[in-house]
Amino acid sequence: MKVISAEEVHTALRYPDLVDALQDAFRKEFTMPPRKVFLLDEHSGSHDAFALLPSWNDRLIGVKAFTYFPEAQAPYKSLYSKIMLFDREHGEPLALVDGTTVTFWRTAGISGLATRLLAREDAQTMLLLGTGNLASYIIRANLSVRALKKVLVWGRTPSKAASVVSEMEAQFPDVTFTVADAVEAACGEADIVVSATGSHEPLVQGDWIRPGTHTDFIGNHHATKRECDTALVVKSKVYADSRDNCFREAGEVLVPISEGVFKETDVVGQLTEMCAGTVPLRESAEEITLFKSIGMALSDLVGAGLAYTQVTSQS
């Protein structure tokens, strides 16, 4: 059995190859039972948790296991994650893959896939809200599927946004990278808006988004919190990585539903349907599209499986 480190995952994975693999996997048959999250001590008030995310397709069986200890102090981390892969035909254990890096790669890969499916072909400017660990991955994934000329980066701490800009400028000298000072003005300039923040209050207002813009919300996983307001949801064609995820954890959709201005049936499609071509995607240059991502175990399976294939082919 192969043990694949974080460094090996970084070396193995590339965009748009991972975007291609995700698109292919979501259009085919797979099984993905609900993820299980266990609080380790429900009576103490602690949020320490352990989670399991299983999935399988015709080639691989996988389970991502992670621990979350939000109050962890150095030298310990708040999150540890591993993905175990098995051969689907014989059940043989194949690899133990670093789950943290795969999660970064696959989360941004889904953003790139949503952009490929929903953004205008002539999109030129992207706005990224958020400067955390996902920032550089999201930029690279989106640049791999659209010939963008400009990327705006906004963060609550301008120095962190400047750091992301500096890192990306070195990798993509033909693209203009700029720190965005104000979200409203930046939204008015962008053809693609991706939000990956920890905000519990709407950062993106519907009135700020131009016709033809594709929007993508990644950061929020709470049923009562959201990164965009109701106005944007109502004026958009709305898609989700998974309807089950969306109607359980996506405040961006659940809050407008609770307000009586949006219905579950208003979600046009989920990734399986989008990739299979069974639901309409962008149908005009004027439409605003909105994609809500929570995260799916199949994406972990695909990312870990691709890393395993690349690492073993080079050994």
C-alpha positions as YAML, in Angstrom:
chain: A
units: angstrom
residues:
- id: 1
  name: MET
  ca: [0.00, 0.00, 0.00]
- id: 2
  name: LYS
  ca: [1.32, 3.41, -1.02]
- id: 3
  name: VAL
  ca: [1.49, 6.32, 1.42]
- id: 4
  name: ILE
  ca: [1.18, 9.59, -0.50]
- id: 5
  name: SER
  ca: [2.36, 12.72, 1.28]
- id: 6
  name: ALA
  ca: [1.17, 16.30, 0.94]
- id: 7
  name: GLU
  ca: [4.27, 17.11, -1.12]
- id: 8
  name: GLU
  ca: [3.53, 14.24, -3.50]
- id: 9
  name: VAL
  ca: [-0.08, 15.39, -3.92]
- id: 10
  name: HIS
  ca: [1.14, 18.87, -4.87]
- id: 11
  name: THR
  ca: [3.58, 17.41, -7.38]
- id: 12
  name: ALA
  ca: [1.01, 15.03, -8.87]
- id: 13
  name: LEU
  ca: [-2.04, 17.26, -9.35]
- id: 14
  name: ARG
  ca: [-2.47, 19.86, -12.07]
- id: 15
  name: TYR
  ca: [-5.24, 22.03, -13.51]
- id: 16
  name: PRO
  ca: [-7.10, 21.59, -15.81]
- id: 17
  name: ASP
  ca: [-6.38, 17.83, -15.55]
- id: 18
  name: LEU
  ca: [-8.17, 17.63, -12.20]
- id: 19
  name: VAL
  ca: [-11.11, 19.67, -13.56]
- id: 20
  name: ASP
  ca: [-11.33, 17.21, -16.46]
- id: 21
  name: ALA
  ca: [-11.28, 14.23, -14.09]
- id: 22
  name: LEU
  ca: [-13.99, 15.75, -11.88]
- id: 23
  name: GLN
  ca: [-16.23, 16.49, -14.86]
- id: 24
  name: ASP
  ca: [-15.82, 12.94, -16.14]
- id: 25
  name: ALA
  ca: [-16.54, 11.40, -12.72]
- id: 26
  name: PHE
  ca: [-19.69, 13.43, -12.08]
- id: 27
  name: ARG
  ca: [-21.22, 12.41, -15.39]
- id: 28
  name: LYS
  ca: [-20.78, 8.69, -14.60]
- id: 29
  name: GLU
  ca: [-22.27, 6.34, -12.03]
- id: 30
  name: PHE
  ca: [-21.05, 6.57, -8.44]
- id: 31
  name: THR
  ca: [-22.25, 5.97, -4.90]
- id: 32
  name: MET
  ca: [-21.85, 8.51, -2.11]
- id: 33
  name: PRO
  ca: [-23.53, 7.75, 1.26]
- id: 34
  name: PRO
  ca: [-24.14, 10.73, 3.55]
- id: 35
  name: ARG
  ca: [-21.09, 11.91, 5.43]
- id: 36
  name: LYS
  ca: [-21.00, 11.22, 9.13]
- id: 37
  name: VAL
  ca: [-19.77, 13.81, 11.63]
- id: 38
  name: PHE
  ca: [-19.38, 12.76, 15.26]
- id: 39
  name: LEU
  ca: [-18.90, 15.09, 18.19]
- id: 40
  name: LEU
  ca: [-16.36, 13.41, 20.44]
- id: 41
  name: ASP
  ca: [-17.76, 14.76, 23.70]
- id: 42
  name: GLU
  ca: [-21.25, 16.17, 23.33]
- id: 43
  name: HIS
  ca: [-21.67, 16.92, 27.04]
- id: 44
  name: SER
  ca: [-18.60, 19.10, 27.62]
- id: 45
  name: GLY
  ca: [-19.44, 21.86, 25.15]
- id: 46
  name: SER
  ca: [-16.38, 20.93, 23.11]
- id: 47
  name: HIS
  ca: [-16.58, 21.08, 19.32]
- id: 48
  name: ASP
  ca: [-13.90, 18.41, 18.84]
- id: 49
  name: ALA
  ca: [-15.13, 16.13, 16.05]
- id: 50
  name: PHE
  ca: [-14.35, 13.16, 13.84]
- id: 51
  name: ALA
  ca: [-15.84, 12.74, 10.36]
- id: 52
  name: LEU
  ca: [-16.10, 10.08, 7.66]
- id: 53
  name: LEU
  ca: [-16.90, 10.74, 3.98]
- id: 54
  name: PRO
  ca: [-17.26, 7.55, 1.89]
- id: 55
  name: SER
  ca: [-17.74, 7.16, -1.86]
- id: 56
  name: TRP
  ca: [-17.02, 4.72, -4.68]
- id: 57
  name: ASN
  ca: [-17.26, 4.34, -8.44]
- id: 58
  name: ASP
  ca: [-16.42, 1.58, -10.92]
- id: 59
  name: ARG
  ca: [-12.68, 1.96, -10.26]
- id: 60
  name: LEU
  ca: [-12.07, 2.99, -6.67]
- id: 61
  name: ILE
  ca: [-13.51, 2.90, -3.16]
- id: 62
  name: GLY
  ca: [-12.50, 5.74, -0.88]
- id: 63
  name: VAL
  ca: [-13.14, 7.20, 2.51]
- id: 64
  name: LYS
  ca: [-11.89, 10.51, 3.81]
- id: 65
  name: ALA
  ca: [-11.49, 10.64, 7.57]
- id: 66
  name: PHE
  ca: [-10.68, 13.83, 9.38]
- id: 67
  name: THR
  ca: [-10.45, 15.17, 12.90]
- id: 68
  name: TYR
  ca: [-11.36, 18.72, 13.86]
- id: 69
  name: PHE
  ca: [-10.06, 20.15, 17.12]
- id: 70
  name: PRO
  ca: [-10.74, 23.91, 16.84]
- id: 71
  name: GLU
  ca: [-8.96, 24.80, 20.08]
- id: 72
  name: ALA
  ca: [-5.76, 22.92, 19.20]
- id: 73
  name: GLN
  ca: [-2.53, 24.58, 20.25]
- id: 74
  name: ALA
  ca: [0.88, 24.26, 18.59]
- id: 75
  name: PRO
  ca: [2.51, 21.94, 17.75]
- id: 76
  name: TYR
  ca: [-0.87, 20.33, 16.94]
- id: 77
  name: LYS
  ca: [-3.13, 21.38, 14.06]
- id: 78
  name: SER
  ca: [-6.85, 21.96, 14.27]
- id: 79
  name: LEU
  ca: [-7.51, 19.62, 11.35]
- id: 80
  name: TYR
  ca: [-5.93, 16.36, 10.20]
- id: 81
  name: SER
  ca: [-7.25, 14.53, 7.15]
- id: 82
  name: LYS
  ca: [-6.44, 11.28, 5.32]
- id: 83
  name: ILE
  ca: [-8.05, 9.51, 2.37]
- id: 84
  name: MET
  ca: [-7.93, 5.72, 2.16]
- id: 85
  name: LEU
  ca: [-8.22, 4.22, -1.33]
- id: 86
  name: PHE
  ca: [-9.19, 0.64, -2.22]
- id: 87
  name: ASP
  ca: [-9.40, -1.12, -5.56]
- id: 88
  name: ARG
  ca: [-13.08, -1.46, -6.55]
- id: 89
  name: GLU
  ca: [-12.71, -4.83, -8.26]
- id: 90
  name: HIS
  ca: [-10.94, -6.76, -5.52]
- id: 91
  name: GLY
  ca: [-11.16, -4.51, -2.44]
- id: 92
  name: GLU
  ca: [-7.38, -4.35, -2.14]
- id: 93
  name: PRO
  ca: [-6.02, -1.37, -0.15]
- id: 94
  name: LEU
  ca: [-4.11, 0.87, -2.55]
- id: 95
  name: ALA
  ca: [-3.05, 4.06, -0.82]
- id: 96
  name: LEU
  ca: [-3.30, 6.39, 2.14]
- id: 97
  name: VAL
  ca: [-3.34, 9.91, 0.71]
- id: 98
  name: ASP
  ca: [-2.93, 13.24, 2.50]
- id: 99
  name: GLY
  ca: [-6.47, 14.54, 2.69]
- id: 100
  name: THR
  ca: [-5.79, 18.18, 3.53]
- id: 101
  name: THR
  ca: [-3.99, 18.93, 0.27]
- id: 102
  name: VAL
  ca: [-6.46, 16.89, -1.79]
- id: 103
  name: THR
  ca: [-9.27, 18.96, -0.23]
- id: 104
  name: PHE
  ca: [-7.63, 22.22, -1.34]
- id: 105
  name: TRP
  ca: [-7.08, 20.91, -4.86]
- id: 106
  name: ARG
  ca: [-10.53, 19.38, -5.34]
- id: 107
  name: THR
  ca: [-12.47, 22.29, -3.77]
- id: 108
  name: ALA
  ca: [-10.86, 24.73, -6.17]
- id: 109
  name: GLY
  ca: [-11.22, 22.18, -8.96]
- id: 110
  name: ILE
  ca: [-14.99, 22.21, -8.48]
- id: 111
  name: SER
  ca: [-14.89, 26.02, -8.70]
- id: 112
  name: GLY
  ca: [-13.03, 25.68, -11.99]
- id: 113
  name: LEU
  ca: [-15.57, 23.12, -13.20]
- id: 114
  name: ALA
  ca: [-18.48, 25.43, -12.34]
- id: 115
  name: THR
  ca: [-16.76, 28.24, -14.23]
- id: 116
  name: ARG
  ca: [-16.20, 25.96, -17.23]
- id: 117
  name: LEU
  ca: [-19.89, 25.02, -17.29]
- id: 118
  name: LEU
  ca: [-21.53, 28.34, -16.39]
- id: 119
  name: ALA
  ca: [-19.29, 31.35, -17.06]
- id: 120
  name: ARG
  ca: [-19.32, 33.20, -20.37]
- id: 121
  name: GLU
  ca: [-16.68, 31.98, -22.80]
- id: 122
  name: ASP
  ca: [-15.42, 35.56, -23.20]
- id: 123
  name: ALA
  ca: [-15.07, 36.23, -19.45]
- id: 124
  name: GLN
  ca: [-11.99, 38.36, -18.85]
- id: 125
  name: THR
  ca: [-12.05, 39.54, -15.23]
- id: 126
  name: MET
  ca: [-12.40, 37.50, -12.06]
- id: 127
  name: LEU
  ca: [-12.91, 38.70, -8.49]
- id: 128
  name: LEU
  ca: [-11.81, 36.44, -5.66]
- id: 129
  name: LEU
  ca: [-13.11, 37.20, -2.18]
- id: 130
  name: GLY
  ca: [-10.93, 35.51, 0.41]
- id: 131
  name: THR
  ca: [-7.21, 35.18, 1.03]
- id: 132
  name: GLY
  ca: [-7.01, 31.88, 2.92]
- id: 133
  name: ASN
  ca: [-5.42, 28.59, 1.97]
- id: 134
  name: LEU
  ca: [-7.74, 28.10, -1.00]
- id: 135
  name: ALA
  ca: [-6.97, 31.39, -2.71]
- id: 136
  name: SER
  ca: [-4.12, 30.38, -5.00]
- id: 137
  name: TYR
  ca: [-5.82, 27.08, -5.91]
- id: 138
  name: ILE
  ca: [-9.05, 28.85, -6.89]
- id: 139
  name: ILE
  ca: [-7.19, 31.31, -9.08]
- id: 140
  name: ARG
  ca: [-5.20, 28.58, -10.82]
- id: 141
  name: ALA
  ca: [-8.26, 26.40, -11.38]
- id: 142
  name: ASN
  ca: [-10.25, 29.24, -12.92]
- id: 143
  name: LEU
  ca: [-7.36, 30.40, -15.07]
- id: 144
  name: SER
  ca: [-7.11, 26.87, -16.45]
- id: 145
  name: VAL
  ca: [-10.64, 26.99, -17.91]
- id: 146
  name: ARG
  ca: [-10.99, 30.63, -19.01]
- id: 147
  name: ALA
  ca: [-8.50, 32.96, -20.70]
- id: 148
  name: LEU
  ca: [-8.78, 35.64, -18.03]
- id: 149
  name: LYS
  ca: [-6.84, 38.85, -18.38]
- id: 150
  name: LYS
  ca: [-7.35, 40.29, -14.91]
- id: 151
  name: VAL
  ca: [-7.86, 38.93, -11.38]
- id: 152
  name: LEU
  ca: [-8.97, 41.11, -8.48]
- id: 153
  name: VAL
  ca: [-8.30, 39.84, -4.95]
- id: 154
  name: TRP
  ca: [-10.17, 41.15, -1.92]
- id: 155
  name: GLY
  ca: [-9.58, 40.31, 1.73]
- id: 156
  name: ARG
  ca: [-10.40, 41.86, 5.08]
- id: 157
  name: THR
  ca: [-6.65, 42.24, 5.61]
- id: 158
  name: PRO
  ca: [-5.21, 44.07, 2.57]
- id: 159
  name: SER
  ca: [-1.70, 42.79, 3.25]
- id: 160
  name: LYS
  ca: [-2.93, 39.21, 2.82]
- id: 161
  name: ALA
  ca: [-4.58, 40.11, -0.47]
- id: 162
  name: ALA
  ca: [-1.32, 41.72, -1.56]
- id: 163
  name: SER
  ca: [0.52, 38.52, -0.68]
- id: 164
  name: VAL
  ca: [-1.83, 36.47, -2.87]
- id: 165
  name: VAL
  ca: [-1.38, 38.97, -5.71]
- id: 166
  name: SER
  ca: [2.40, 38.79, -5.42]
- id: 167
  name: GLU
  ca: [2.38, 34.97, -5.45]
- id: 168
  name: MET
  ca: [0.11, 34.79, -8.49]
- id: 169
  name: GLU
  ca: [1.96, 37.48, -10.45]
- id: 170
  name: ALA
  ca: [5.08, 35.35, -10.31]
- id: 171
  name: GLN
  ca: [3.21, 32.33, -11.71]
- id: 172
  name: PHE
  ca: [1.08, 34.09, -14.35]
- id: 173
  name: PRO
  ca: [3.03, 37.08, -15.75]
- id: 174
  name: ASP
  ca: [0.53, 37.56, -18.60]
- id: 175
  name: VAL
  ca: [-2.38, 38.16, -16.20]
- id: 176
  name: THR
  ca: [-2.92, 41.41, -14.31]
- id: 177
  name: PHE
  ca: [-3.43, 40.87, -10.58]
- id: 178
  name: THR
  ca: [-4.77, 43.68, -8.39]
- id: 179
  name: VAL
  ca: [-5.82, 44.11, -4.77]
- id: 180
  name: ALA
  ca: [-9.48, 45.13, -4.67]
- id: 181
  name: ASP
  ca: [-10.18, 47.90, -2.16]
- id: 182
  name: ALA
  ca: [-13.98, 47.76, -2.22]
- id: 183
  name: VAL
  ca: [-16.23, 44.77, -2.88]
- id: 184
  name: GLU
  ca: [-18.98, 46.78, -4.57]
- id: 185
  name: ALA
  ca: [-16.69, 48.37, -7.15]
- id: 186
  name: ALA
  ca: [-14.89, 45.10, -7.80]
- id: 187
  name: CYS
  ca: [-18.17, 43.22, -8.33]
- id: 188
  name: GLY
  ca: [-19.13, 45.81, -10.92]
- id: 189
  name: GLU
  ca: [-15.96, 45.05, -12.86]
- id: 190
  name: ALA
  ca: [-15.98, 41.25, -12.66]
- id: 191
  name: ASP
  ca: [-17.28, 38.64, -15.10]
- id: 192
  name: ILE
  ca: [-16.67, 35.90, -12.52]
- id: 193
  name: VAL
  ca: [-17.06, 36.34, -8.76]
- id: 194
  name: VAL
  ca: [-15.79, 33.58, -6.44]
- id: 195
  name: SER
  ca: [-16.29, 33.95, -2.70]
- id: 196
  name: ALA
  ca: [-14.37, 31.70, -0.31]
- id: 197
  name: THR
  ca: [-14.55, 33.49, 3.01]
- id: 198
  name: GLY
  ca: [-15.55, 32.77, 6.57]
- id: 199
  name: SER
  ca: [-18.13, 35.55, 6.52]
- id: 200
  name: HIS
  ca: [-21.49, 34.83, 8.15]
- id: 201
  name: GLU
  ca: [-23.06, 37.96, 6.67]
- id: 202
  name: PRO
  ca: [-23.59, 38.70, 2.97]
- id: 203
  name: LEU
  ca: [-20.53, 40.18, 1.30]
- id: 204
  name: VAL
  ca: [-21.97, 40.22, -2.22]
- id: 205
  name: GLN
  ca: [-25.13, 42.17, -2.99]
- id: 206
  name: GLY
  ca: [-27.34, 41.37, -5.95]
- id: 207
  name: ASP
  ca: [-27.46, 45.03, -6.98]
- id: 208
  name: TRP
  ca: [-23.69, 44.98, -7.47]
- id: 209
  name: ILE
  ca: [-23.59, 42.10, -9.96]
- id: 210
  name: ARG
  ca: [-23.71, 42.87, -13.67]
- id: 211
  name: PRO
  ca: [-25.77, 40.92, -16.22]
- id: 212
  name: GLY
  ca: [-23.75, 38.01, -17.60]
- id: 213
  name: THR
  ca: [-21.73, 37.41, -14.43]
- id: 214
  name: HIS
  ca: [-21.03, 33.96, -13.04]
- id: 215
  name: THR
  ca: [-20.91, 33.77, -9.23]
- id: 216
  name: ASP
  ca: [-19.59, 30.94, -7.06]
- id: 217
  name: PHE
  ca: [-19.95, 30.65, -3.28]
- id: 218
  name: ILE
  ca: [-17.68, 28.25, -1.41]
- id: 219
  name: GLY
  ca: [-17.00, 29.47, 2.10]
- id: 220
  name: ASN
  ca: [-20.25, 29.07, 4.04]
- id: 221
  name: HIS
  ca: [-21.53, 25.71, 5.33]
- id: 222
  name: HIS
  ca: [-24.22, 27.01, 7.71]
- id: 223
  name: ALA
  ca: [-27.96, 26.87, 7.09]
- id: 224
  name: THR
  ca: [-28.55, 30.33, 8.55]
- id: 225
  name: LYS
  ca: [-25.43, 32.12, 7.28]
- id: 226
  name: ARG
  ca: [-24.51, 33.25, 3.78]
- id: 227
  name: GLU
  ca: [-21.94, 35.03, 1.61]
- id: 228
  name: CYS
  ca: [-24.51, 36.71, -0.68]
- id: 229
  name: ASP
  ca: [-27.86, 38.37, -0.22]
- id: 230
  name: THR
  ca: [-31.34, 37.26, -1.26]
- id: 231
  name: ALA
  ca: [-31.46, 39.70, -4.18]
- id: 232
  name: LEU
  ca: [-28.62, 37.92, -5.96]
- id: 233
  name: VAL
  ca: [-30.22, 34.50, -5.54]
- id: 234
  name: VAL
  ca: [-33.57, 35.70, -6.87]
- id: 235
  name: LYS
  ca: [-32.05, 37.27, -9.99]
- id: 236
  name: SER
  ca: [-29.76, 34.29, -10.78]
- id: 237
  name: LYS
  ca: [-29.98, 30.86, -12.37]
- id: 238
  name: VAL
  ca: [-29.00, 28.82, -9.31]
- id: 239
  name: TYR
  ca: [-27.02, 25.57, -9.30]
- id: 240
  name: ALA
  ca: [-25.51, 23.43, -6.53]
- id: 241
  name: ASP
  ca: [-22.86, 20.76, -6.19]
- id: 242
  name: SER
  ca: [-25.58, 18.60, -4.59]
- id: 243
  name: ARG
  ca: [-29.20, 19.37, -3.84]
- id: 244
  name: ASP
  ca: [-28.97, 17.36, -0.61]
- id: 245
  name: ASN
  ca: [-26.01, 19.45, 0.56]
- id: 246
  name: CYS
  ca: [-27.62, 22.67, -0.56]
- id: 247
  name: PHE
  ca: [-30.93, 22.11, 1.23]
- id: 248
  name: ARG
  ca: [-29.16, 21.05, 4.41]
- id: 249
  name: GLU
  ca: [-26.28, 23.50, 4.78]
- id: 250
  name: ALA
  ca: [-26.42, 26.37, 2.27]
- id: 251
  name: GLY
  ca: [-27.79, 29.51, 3.86]
- id: 252
  name: GLU
  ca: [-27.40, 31.28, 0.53]
- id: 253
  name: VAL
  ca: [-30.38, 29.23, -0.67]
- id: 254
  name: LEU
  ca: [-32.11, 28.30, 2.58]
- id: 255
  name: VAL
  ca: [-32.55, 31.88, 3.82]
- id: 256
  name: PRO
  ca: [-34.39, 33.01, 0.63]
- id: 257
  name: ILE
  ca: [-36.52, 29.85, 0.88]
- id: 258
  name: SER
  ca: [-37.43, 30.76, 4.48]
- id: 259
  name: GLU
  ca: [-38.32, 34.26, 3.26]
- id: 260
  name: GLY
  ca: [-40.76, 32.78, 0.76]
- id: 261
  name: VAL
  ca: [-39.07, 34.28, -2.31]
- id: 262
  name: PHE
  ca: [-37.28, 31.14, -3.55]
- id: 263
  name: LYS
  ca: [-38.23, 27.45, -3.79]
- id: 264
  name: GLU
  ca: [-36.23, 24.22, -3.79]
- id: 265
  name: THR
  ca: [-37.48, 23.61, -7.33]
- id: 266
  name: ASP
  ca: [-35.84, 26.89, -8.41]
- id: 267
  name: VAL
  ca: [-32.39, 25.22, -8.19]
- id: 268
  name: VAL
  ca: [-31.83, 24.45, -11.86]
- id: 269
  name: GLY
  ca: [-29.43, 21.56, -11.43]
- id: 270
  name: GLN
  ca: [-26.68, 19.82, -9.50]
- id: 271
  name: LEU
  ca: [-23.24, 18.72, -10.67]
- id: 272
  name: THR
  ca: [-24.28, 15.26, -11.84]
- id: 273
  name: GLU
  ca: [-26.93, 16.81, -14.10]
- id: 274
  name: MET
  ca: [-24.71, 19.67, -15.19]
- id: 275
  name: CYS
  ca: [-21.89, 17.33, -16.24]
- id: 276
  name: ALA
  ca: [-24.27, 14.87, -17.93]
- id: 277
  name: GLY
  ca: [-25.93, 17.68, -19.89]
- id: 278
  name: THR
  ca: [-29.43, 16.90, -18.60]
- id: 279
  name: VAL
  ca: [-30.18, 20.41, -17.34]
- id: 280
  name: PRO
  ca: [-29.79, 23.74, -19.13]
- id: 281
  name: LEU
  ca: [-26.60, 25.67, -18.39]
- id: 282
  name: ARG
  ca: [-25.91, 29.25, -19.49]
- id: 283
  name: GLU
  ca: [-28.33, 30.11, -22.27]
- id: 284
  name: SER
  ca: [-27.49, 33.76, -22.89]
- id: 285
  name: ALA
  ca: [-24.75, 36.32, -22.38]
- id: 286
  name: GLU
  ca: [-27.04, 38.29, -20.07]
- id: 287
  name: GLU
  ca: [-27.89, 35.61, -17.52]
- id: 288
  name: ILE
  ca: [-26.43, 35.71, -14.02]
- id: 289
  name: THR
  ca: [-25.46, 32.26, -12.79]
- id: 290
  name: LEU
  ca: [-24.90, 31.25, -9.18]
- id: 291
  name: PHE
  ca: [-23.18, 28.04, -8.08]
- id: 292
  name: LYS
  ca: [-23.23, 26.94, -4.44]
- id: 293
  name: SER
  ca: [-20.62, 24.42, -3.31]
- id: 294
  name: ILE
  ca: [-20.59, 22.58, 0.02]
- id: 295
  name: GLY
  ca: [-18.19, 19.75, -0.82]
- id: 296
  name: MET
  ca: [-18.68, 16.13, -1.88]
- id: 297
  name: ALA
  ca: [-16.86, 12.92, -1.04]
- id: 298
  name: LEU
  ca: [-16.69, 11.97, -4.72]
- id: 299
  name: SER
  ca: [-14.41, 14.97, -5.29]
- id: 300
  name: ASP
  ca: [-12.04, 13.60, -2.64]
- id: 301
  name: LEU
  ca: [-12.11, 10.19, -4.33]
- id: 302
  name: VAL
  ca: [-11.29, 11.75, -7.71]
- id: 303
  name: GLY
  ca: [-8.50, 13.96, -6.37]
- id: 304
  name: ALA
  ca: [-6.89, 11.19, -4.33]
- id: 305
  name: GLY
  ca: [-7.30, 8.72, -7.19]
- id: 306
  name: LEU
  ca: [-5.63, 11.04, -9.68]
- id: 307
  name: ALA
  ca: [-2.77, 11.68, -7.26]
- id: 308
  name: TYR
  ca: [-2.36, 7.92, -6.75]
- id: 309
  name: THR
  ca: [-2.31, 7.28, -10.51]
- id: 310
  name: GLN
  ca: [0.29, 9.99, -11.12]
- id: 311
  name: VAL
  ca: [2.55, 8.97, -8.24]
- id: 312
  name: THR
  ca: [2.50, 5.26, -9.08]
- id: 313
  name: SER
  ca: [3.11, 5.90, -12.77]
- id: 314
  name: GLN
  ca: [6.27, 7.81, -11.91]
- id: 315
  name: SER
  ca: [7.65, 5.20, -9.47]
...
